[in-house]
Amino acid sequence: MNLGRPSSRSNATPLTSKFIGIYSKLFQGLSPKQIVSQQDPERFFSDLLDLKVDRTYLEGELNRITKDICLGRFKPFLSTLFQACLKHARSAAYEDIRKTHAIETLSILVSRVLAKNLTGWEVMEVMAGSVAQSDSVFSEFTKMIDVIMGDAEAPPSIRHQVLQLGLTYMCGIAQLSTGAYFLRRDFFPSIVSLVKSVEMEQYTFEAILFLAILANYHKSNAAKLNPYLKRIRETTDREFMVKLCWASNFALATSIKSYQLISDDSITPSLTSSLGSVITRLRPDRALALTPLGAPQDKFKDQPIEASVVLLPVYEFLKPNPLFSSVMMEELSSSASADSTQMTPLPFTIISFASYLCTHASSTATPRSIAYASLSLNILLAFVEDNAAMDILCQKHVSAIRLCRQRLPALPPPRLAQSPICSILDCCVLWLRHNLQRRLEVYSYTNCIWICYRVVWFLQDRRIRLDYDWTELWNAVIGLLNFVSTKLETLHTTGGIELLASETIRLLELSLYTSESYLPSPGALHELIYELVRSSPILKKQYGLLESLALPNPSNIRPSFGNDPIADTLGHVLKVVDFYEGKITQIGARMGNPKDVMKVVADDIEANGLHGAQDMRGTTPQTRSEDVLDFARFACADVLALMP
């Protein structure tokens, strides 16, 4: 310990790094010539890039510059810096430290400048110096990223750097015109080579995100112009797909764990779960409370975590590329007899994650959480519309899929061995229960009903009797009809409600008339009849609902499941309901006594078969899954949050 005279340096001003010293002068408005008079600008920036980048300082200074200053007196400095960095990133040798520093500076510059909400031409002005120079500058920019990213001889750290630079640019640019420069080059080969490289496989997550963001650029009107959509649709590279599945599975498992760390929902026998099951059985209107039950809303306000954005590349491949679906489903076959230490197959992880998204989407009611839940429902819809996938999903599996049980009423505990399709139906139950609110997400509710319809159709078509807690689904579906008919006047929007109500009624008709083909037992059919009969007032309200929502030009509505007018379809269901209601009344059984009611229904069906049964077998329902166009903005924001 030094107890002598204090050093004369103890009160001196801390030393400033050379990097900060030079940049501070540049941010004061001095030109390179004014800072170092004996050097030309090219040598000035070359020497500057020799210095270690102080990321925190540079980001802070760029953040302080306003948009107007970027376009005004700082435009020459920013465009010169961008182009000087571009030159060294492109031409310097890999072992030259200036190459690494140039790419890092470009990433910081792109990230901070694009955060200022510039227009497309303003981006050209700031980065290229002028609109006239933009073609030359941005063509070199995209070429540099593509060449380095696809160069197997490049150091992994530098390939990763340019990958992050490309991601930062495309997510920051969003749908602005200067993103089109990334469509002029085909990055697909370099992305694939990066993913398949042993040295680079750890960066697969970011690479597939880059591909998905590129594929979503002007997706609504560029289907014939965007090369990445065609590439995704036509690729047959199984090794690349396996890597995509692996990275997606790891990221989504982390996302699920994030929910579970907030609230442990592992299955343990408890009074709460038992009571929740009783509530489920006795209250078909249990989901009608506008105040969510269970875990506090604010606990999940930051969920899902940003890594969940990997759902987007999964969906981009799943929808147009049948080989990808096959590769993904192969995991189920290979894991059926595997030991418990093996990683959960990706389809199971997606279904599990969807259960958390569907449970909590409206608990915070943020556009982001709802967008994620909507995307997960689109993925489940794509699953059930793929007959080859359904053949696998309807097989019994030794391992149960862990589903969200963080809000009451909880789902029934899973059976020891059940089909994965049961968990998809459970996700639908969770969405139907927990997202009834005045700002009703009609699009997602309609997708949910379509999932259920497609599952029932497939089961009855293949004569698969599914051992499932069907009463959970019937109550959730009827609860939706009750909510819509009683809350219609208070809903923030009625757009699409007629289609939603119509498809829900058609689901009930299909479920009723084909019940003997897919329900696991006569008792399950009796329970369905019981639920419909006790919900007779709710079903009869649908006449008034449909009449009040009738459109002057119904041909504008998307095609429905059936061709019959919806009033006739509702009439078919009510004809059966009225018949059994009459039988129950005639014998004097009370609806409050399920055992007596069920006996009346069972006796009549055993003697005469299902009353009014019609042959509902027909052509395969139309494919409903479609491009997700509104998720890209949330994806870009989450990817940027993951960047350094």
FILUMTOR-967714 format. One record per residue (C-alpha): x, y, z; residue in three letters. Coordinates in steps of 0.5 Angstrom, whole numbers. Layout:
N
X|Y|Z|ALA
...
//
This chain:
644
0|0|0|MET
3|7|-2|ASN
2|12|4|LEU
7|17|1|GLY
6|23|-3|ARG
0|23|-8|PRO
2|22|-15|SER
1|28|-19|SER
-3|24|-24|ARG
-8|23|-20|SER
-13|29|-21|ASN
-11|29|-29|ALA
-16|28|-34|THR
-17|21|-36|PRO
-13|19|-43|LEU
-18|19|-49|THR
-17|13|-54|SER
-14|15|-61|LYS
-21|12|-64|PHE
-25|17|-59|ILE
-20|23|-61|GLY
-21|22|-68|ILE
-28|21|-68|TYR
-30|27|-63|SER
-27|31|-68|LYS
-31|28|-74|LEU
-37|29|-70|PHE
-35|36|-69|GLN
-36|37|-76|GLY
-29|37|-78|LEU
-26|34|-85|SER
-21|29|-85|PRO
-16|35|-88|LYS
-18|39|-82|GLN
-16|34|-77|ILE
-9|31|-81|VAL
-7|36|-86|SER
-2|32|-89|GLN
-6|26|-91|GLN
-11|25|-96|ASP
-18|22|-94|PRO
-17|15|-97|GLU
-10|15|-92|ARG
-14|18|-87|PHE
-20|13|-86|PHE
-15|7|-88|SER
-11|9|-81|ASP
-18|10|-78|LEU
-20|3|-79|LEU
-13|1|-76|ASP
-16|3|-69|LEU
-20|-2|-65|LYS
-27|0|-66|VAL
-30|3|-59|ASP
-38|1|-61|ARG
-41|4|-55|THR
-38|11|-56|TYR
-39|10|-64|LEU
-47|8|-63|GLU
-48|14|-58|GLY
-45|19|-62|GLU
-49|17|-68|LEU
-55|16|-64|ASN
-55|23|-62|ARG
-55|26|-69|ILE
-62|28|-71|THR
-65|26|-78|LYS
-64|33|-81|ASP
-57|33|-79|ILE
-56|26|-82|CYS
-59|29|-89|LEU
-56|36|-88|GLY
-49|38|-85|ARG
-47|31|-83|PHE
-49|27|-90|LYS
-42|28|-93|PRO
-38|25|-87|PHE
-43|19|-86|LEU
-43|17|-94|SER
-36|18|-94|THR
-35|14|-88|LEU
-40|8|-91|PHE
-36|8|-98|GLN
-29|8|-94|ALA
-31|2|-90|CYS
-34|-1|-96|LEU
-28|-1|-100|LYS
-24|-4|-94|HIS
-29|-9|-93|ALA
-29|-11|-100|ARG
-22|-11|-102|SER
-17|-12|-95|ALA
-14|-19|-94|ALA
-18|-23|-89|TYR
-12|-23|-84|GLU
-12|-15|-85|ASP
-15|-12|-78|ILE
-18|-6|-82|ARG
-23|-11|-86|LYS
-26|-13|-79|THR
-26|-6|-77|HIS
-29|-4|-83|ALA
-35|-9|-83|ILE
-36|-7|-75|GLU
-36|0|-77|THR
-41|-1|-83|LEU
-46|-5|-78|SER
-46|0|-73|ILE
-47|6|-78|LEU
-53|2|-82|VAL
-56|0|-75|SER
-56|7|-72|ARG
-58|11|-79|VAL
-63|6|-81|LEU
-66|7|-74|ALA
-68|15|-76|LYS
-74|13|-80|ASN
-71|15|-86|LEU
-75|14|-93|THR
-72|10|-99|GLY
-69|16|-102|TRP
-66|19|-96|GLU
-62|12|-95|VAL
-59|13|-101|MET
-57|20|-100|GLU
-54|19|-93|VAL
-50|12|-95|MET
-49|13|-102|ALA
-48|21|-102|GLY
-53|21|-108|SER
-59|18|-111|VAL
-55|18|-117|ALA
-49|14|-114|GLN
-54|9|-110|SER
-54|3|-116|ASP
-46|3|-116|SER
-45|4|-108|VAL
-51|-1|-106|PHE
-49|-6|-112|SER
-42|-6|-109|GLU
-45|-7|-102|PHE
-49|-13|-103|THR
-43|-16|-107|LYS
-39|-16|-101|MET
-43|-19|-97|ILE
-45|-25|-101|ASP
-38|-26|-103|VAL
-35|-26|-96|ILE
-41|-30|-94|MET
-41|-36|-99|GLY
-33|-36|-99|ASP
-31|-43|-95|ALA
-24|-40|-95|GLU
-26|-34|-91|ALA
-25|-34|-83|PRO
-32|-36|-79|PRO
-31|-30|-75|SER
-32|-25|-82|ILE
-37|-29|-85|ARG
-41|-29|-79|HIS
-40|-21|-79|GLN
-42|-20|-86|VAL
-48|-25|-84|LEU
-50|-20|-78|GLN
-49|-14|-83|LEU
-54|-16|-88|GLY
-59|-18|-83|LEU
-58|-11|-80|THR
-59|-8|-86|TYR
-65|-12|-89|MET
-69|-11|-82|CYS
-67|-4|-81|GLY
-69|-2|-88|ILE
-76|-6|-87|ALA
-80|-5|-94|GLN
-76|1|-96|LEU
-74|1|-104|SER
-67|0|-102|THR
-68|-7|-100|GLY
-69|-9|-107|ALA
-62|-9|-108|TYR
-62|-15|-104|PHE
-66|-18|-109|LEU
-62|-17|-115|ARG
-57|-22|-112|ARG
-58|-29|-111|ASP
-56|-30|-103|PHE
-59|-37|-103|PHE
-53|-41|-105|PRO
-48|-37|-100|SER
-53|-38|-94|ILE
-54|-45|-96|VAL
-46|-46|-96|SER
-46|-42|-90|LEU
-51|-47|-86|VAL
-48|-53|-89|LYS
-41|-51|-87|SER
-38|-55|-80|VAL
-35|-49|-78|GLU
-41|-44|-79|MET
-47|-49|-77|GLU
-47|-45|-70|GLN
-49|-39|-74|TYR
-55|-43|-78|THR
-60|-39|-73|PHE
-58|-32|-76|GLU
-57|-35|-83|ALA
-64|-38|-84|ILE
-67|-31|-81|LEU
-63|-28|-86|PHE
-67|-32|-92|LEU
-74|-31|-89|ALA
-73|-24|-88|ILE
-71|-23|-95|LEU
-76|-28|-98|ALA
-81|-23|-94|ASN
-79|-17|-98|TYR
-85|-14|-101|HIS
-88|-21|-101|LYS
-95|-19|-102|SER
-93|-16|-109|ASN
-87|-19|-111|ALA
-88|-27|-111|ALA
-86|-27|-119|LYS
-80|-22|-117|LEU
-77|-25|-111|ASN
-72|-30|-112|PRO
-72|-33|-105|TYR
-79|-35|-105|LEU
-78|-39|-112|LYS
-71|-42|-108|ARG
-75|-44|-102|ILE
-81|-47|-106|ARG
-76|-51|-111|GLU
-70|-53|-106|THR
-69|-61|-105|THR
-63|-60|-100|ASP
-64|-65|-95|ARG
-58|-63|-91|GLU
-60|-56|-91|PHE
-67|-57|-88|MET
-64|-62|-83|VAL
-60|-56|-80|LYS
-66|-51|-81|LEU
-70|-56|-76|CYS
-64|-57|-71|TRP
-63|-49|-70|ALA
-70|-48|-70|SER
-72|-53|-65|ASN
-66|-51|-60|PHE
-69|-44|-61|ALA
-76|-46|-60|LEU
-74|-50|-54|ALA
-71|-44|-51|THR
-77|-40|-52|SER
-81|-45|-48|ILE
-77|-45|-42|LYS
-77|-38|-42|SER
-85|-39|-40|TYR
-84|-44|-36|GLN
-78|-40|-32|LEU
-84|-35|-30|ILE
-89|-40|-28|SER
-88|-48|-27|ASP
-93|-51|-30|ASP
-91|-58|-30|SER
-96|-63|-28|ILE
-97|-65|-21|THR
-104|-68|-18|PRO
-107|-62|-14|SER
-113|-59|-12|LEU
-113|-53|-17|THR
-112|-58|-23|SER
-118|-63|-21|SER
-122|-57|-20|LEU
-120|-54|-26|GLY
-122|-60|-30|SER
-129|-60|-26|VAL
-130|-53|-28|ILE
-129|-55|-36|THR
-134|-60|-35|ARG
-139|-56|-32|LEU
-139|-49|-35|ARG
-139|-49|-43|PRO
-139|-41|-42|ASP
-133|-41|-37|ARG
-128|-38|-42|ALA
-133|-32|-43|LEU
-130|-28|-37|ALA
-126|-22|-40|LEU
-122|-22|-34|THR
-117|-27|-35|PRO
-116|-33|-30|LEU
-110|-35|-28|GLY
-103|-32|-28|ALA
-102|-25|-28|PRO
-102|-21|-34|GLN
-95|-17|-33|ASP
-91|-23|-32|LYS
-91|-25|-39|PHE
-91|-18|-42|LYS
-84|-19|-45|ASP
-86|-26|-48|GLN
-85|-29|-53|PRO
-77|-28|-53|ILE
-74|-25|-59|GLU
-71|-32|-61|ALA
-78|-34|-62|SER
-78|-31|-69|VAL
-75|-37|-72|VAL
-82|-39|-73|LEU
-82|-35|-79|LEU
-77|-39|-83|PRO
-80|-45|-81|VAL
-87|-43|-84|TYR
-84|-40|-90|GLU
-81|-47|-92|PHE
-87|-51|-89|LEU
-92|-48|-93|LYS
-89|-49|-100|PRO
-84|-54|-100|ASN
-87|-61|-99|PRO
-80|-64|-98|LEU
-79|-60|-92|PHE
-85|-62|-88|SER
-83|-69|-90|SER
-76|-68|-87|VAL
-79|-65|-81|MET
-84|-71|-80|MET
-78|-76|-80|GLU
-76|-74|-74|GLU
-82|-77|-71|LEU
-81|-84|-74|SER
-74|-84|-72|SER
-75|-81|-64|SER
-81|-86|-63|ALA
-77|-91|-60|SER
-71|-87|-58|ALA
-69|-86|-51|ASP
-72|-80|-47|SER
-65|-76|-47|THR
-66|-75|-55|GLN
-68|-68|-56|MET
-76|-67|-57|THR
-77|-67|-65|PRO
-79|-60|-68|LEU
-86|-62|-69|PRO
-87|-63|-62|PHE
-83|-57|-60|THR
-87|-53|-65|ILE
-94|-55|-62|ILE
-92|-54|-55|SER
-89|-47|-56|PHE
-96|-46|-60|ALA
-100|-48|-53|SER
-96|-42|-49|TYR
-97|-37|-55|LEU
-105|-39|-55|CYS
-105|-39|-48|THR
-102|-32|-47|HIS
-103|-28|-53|ALA
-109|-24|-51|SER
-107|-23|-43|SER
-102|-17|-45|THR
-106|-16|-52|ALA
-100|-13|-55|THR
-100|-14|-63|PRO
-93|-17|-62|ARG
-96|-23|-58|SER
-102|-24|-62|ILE
-98|-24|-69|ALA
-94|-30|-66|TYR
-100|-34|-64|ALA
-103|-32|-71|SER
-97|-35|-74|LEU
-97|-41|-70|SER
-104|-43|-71|LEU
-102|-42|-79|ASN
-97|-47|-78|ILE
-101|-52|-74|LEU
-106|-51|-80|LEU
-101|-52|-85|ALA
-99|-59|-81|PHE
-107|-61|-81|VAL
-107|-60|-89|GLU
-102|-64|-90|ASP
-105|-71|-91|ASN
-98|-74|-91|ALA
-96|-71|-84|ALA
-103|-72|-81|MET
-102|-80|-82|ASP
-96|-79|-78|ILE
-99|-74|-73|LEU
-105|-79|-72|CYS
-101|-85|-70|GLN
-100|-86|-62|LYS
-93|-84|-59|HIS
-90|-86|-53|VAL
-88|-79|-51|SER
-93|-74|-49|ALA
-92|-67|-51|ILE
-92|-62|-46|ARG
-97|-56|-46|LEU
-98|-50|-43|CYS
-102|-50|-36|ARG
-101|-43|-34|GLN
-108|-41|-34|ARG
-115|-44|-31|LEU
-118|-48|-33|PRO
-112|-53|-34|ALA
-112|-58|-40|LEU
-114|-65|-37|PRO
-107|-69|-36|PRO
-104|-72|-42|PRO
-105|-80|-43|ARG
-99|-84|-43|LEU
-99|-85|-50|ALA
-103|-81|-55|GLN
-103|-78|-62|SER
-100|-72|-63|PRO
-106|-69|-66|ILE
-109|-69|-59|CYS
-104|-64|-57|SER
-106|-60|-64|ILE
-113|-60|-62|LEU
-111|-58|-55|ASP
-108|-52|-57|CYS
-114|-50|-61|CYS
-118|-51|-54|VAL
-113|-46|-51|LEU
-114|-41|-56|TRP
-121|-41|-56|LEU
-122|-41|-49|ARG
-117|-35|-47|HIS
-117|-30|-53|ASN
-125|-28|-52|LEU
-124|-21|-52|GLN
-128|-15|-55|ARG
-122|-14|-60|ARG
-123|-21|-62|LEU
-118|-23|-67|GLU
-123|-26|-72|VAL
-117|-28|-77|TYR
-114|-33|-72|SER
-121|-35|-69|TYR
-123|-37|-76|THR
-116|-41|-77|ASN
-117|-44|-71|CYS
-124|-47|-73|ILE
-121|-49|-80|TRP
-116|-53|-76|ILE
-121|-57|-72|CYS
-125|-58|-78|TYR
-119|-61|-82|ARG
-118|-65|-76|VAL
-125|-68|-76|VAL
-125|-69|-83|TRP
-119|-73|-84|PHE
-120|-77|-78|LEU
-127|-79|-81|GLN
-124|-80|-88|ASP
-119|-85|-85|ARG
-124|-88|-80|ARG
-119|-86|-74|ILE
-123|-87|-68|ARG
-119|-82|-64|LEU
-118|-83|-56|ASP
-119|-75|-54|TYR
-122|-71|-49|ASP
-127|-69|-54|TRP
-132|-65|-49|THR
-126|-60|-48|GLU
-127|-58|-55|LEU
-134|-58|-56|TRP
-135|-53|-50|ASN
-130|-49|-53|ALA
-133|-48|-59|VAL
-140|-47|-57|ILE
-137|-42|-52|GLY
-134|-38|-58|LEU
-141|-38|-61|LEU
-144|-36|-54|ASN
-139|-30|-54|PHE
-140|-28|-61|VAL
-148|-28|-60|SER
-148|-24|-54|THR
-142|-19|-54|LYS
-143|-17|-62|LEU
-146|-10|-60|GLU
-139|-9|-56|THR
-134|-12|-60|LEU
-129|-7|-63|HIS
-130|-10|-70|THR
-135|-14|-73|THR
-131|-16|-80|GLY
-131|-23|-81|GLY
-136|-25|-76|ILE
-141|-28|-81|GLU
-135|-32|-84|LEU
-133|-34|-77|LEU
-140|-36|-74|ALA
-141|-40|-81|SER
-135|-44|-81|GLU
-136|-46|-73|THR
-143|-48|-75|ILE
-141|-52|-80|ARG
-136|-55|-76|LEU
-141|-57|-71|LEU
-145|-60|-77|GLU
-139|-64|-79|LEU
-137|-67|-72|SER
-144|-69|-71|LEU
-146|-73|-77|TYR
-139|-76|-78|THR
-139|-78|-70|SER
-139|-85|-71|GLU
-133|-85|-76|SER
-128|-82|-71|TYR
-131|-81|-64|LEU
-127|-87|-60|PRO
-134|-90|-56|SER
-141|-89|-56|PRO
-141|-86|-50|GLY
-137|-80|-53|ALA
-142|-79|-58|LEU
-147|-79|-52|HIS
-143|-73|-49|GLU
-143|-69|-56|LEU
-151|-70|-56|ILE
-151|-68|-49|TYR
-147|-62|-50|GLU
-151|-60|-56|LEU
-158|-60|-53|VAL
-156|-57|-46|ARG
-153|-51|-51|SER
-159|-51|-55|SER
-161|-43|-53|PRO
-154|-41|-55|ILE
-155|-45|-62|LEU
-162|-42|-63|LYS
-159|-35|-62|LYS
-154|-36|-68|GLN
-160|-35|-73|TYR
-161|-28|-71|GLY
-153|-27|-71|LEU
-153|-29|-78|LEU
-159|-25|-80|GLU
-156|-19|-77|SER
-149|-20|-80|LEU
-152|-22|-87|ALA
-148|-18|-93|LEU
-151|-16|-99|PRO
-146|-19|-103|ASN
-144|-26|-100|PRO
-140|-28|-106|SER
-135|-23|-103|ASN
-134|-28|-97|ILE
-128|-33|-98|ARG
-131|-40|-100|PRO
-134|-44|-94|SER
-133|-51|-92|PHE
-140|-53|-95|GLY
-144|-51|-101|ASN
-151|-51|-97|ASP
-153|-44|-94|PRO
-151|-43|-87|ILE
-158|-43|-85|ALA
-160|-50|-87|ASP
-153|-52|-84|THR
-155|-49|-77|LEU
-162|-52|-79|GLY
-159|-59|-79|HIS
-156|-59|-73|VAL
-162|-56|-69|LEU
-166|-61|-72|LYS
-162|-67|-69|VAL
-162|-62|-62|VAL
-169|-61|-62|ASP
-171|-69|-63|PHE
-166|-71|-57|TYR
-169|-65|-53|GLU
-176|-67|-54|GLY
-174|-75|-52|LYS
-171|-72|-46|ILE
-177|-68|-44|THR
-182|-73|-46|GLN
-179|-78|-41|ILE
-178|-73|-36|GLY
-170|-73|-35|ALA
-167|-66|-32|ARG
-162|-63|-36|MET
-158|-62|-29|GLY
-158|-69|-29|ASN
-153|-71|-34|PRO
-153|-79|-32|LYS
-161|-79|-33|ASP
-160|-75|-40|VAL
-154|-79|-43|MET
-158|-85|-41|LYS
-164|-83|-45|VAL
-160|-81|-51|VAL
-156|-87|-51|ALA
-162|-92|-51|ASP
-165|-88|-57|ASP
-158|-88|-61|ILE
-157|-96|-59|GLU
-164|-97|-62|ALA
-165|-93|-68|ASN
-158|-90|-69|GLY
-156|-82|-70|LEU
-163|-79|-71|HIS
-162|-75|-78|GLY
-156|-77|-80|ALA
-153|-75|-87|GLN
-147|-77|-91|ASP
-142|-72|-90|MET
-137|-75|-94|ARG
-134|-71|-100|GLY
-129|-68|-103|THR
-122|-66|-99|THR
-123|-59|-96|PRO
-120|-53|-99|GLN
-113|-51|-97|THR
-114|-45|-92|ARG
-106|-44|-90|SER
-104|-38|-94|GLU
-98|-33|-94|ASP
-97|-29|-87|VAL
-96|-22|-89|LEU
-96|-18|-83|ASP
-91|-21|-79|PHE
-85|-19|-82|ALA
-85|-12|-78|ARG
-85|-16|-72|PHE
-79|-21|-74|ALA
-75|-15|-76|CYS
-76|-12|-70|ALA
-74|-18|-66|ASP
-68|-20|-70|VAL
-65|-13|-69|LEU
-66|-14|-62|ALA
-62|-20|-62|LEU
-56|-16|-66|MET
-50|-14|-62|PRO
//
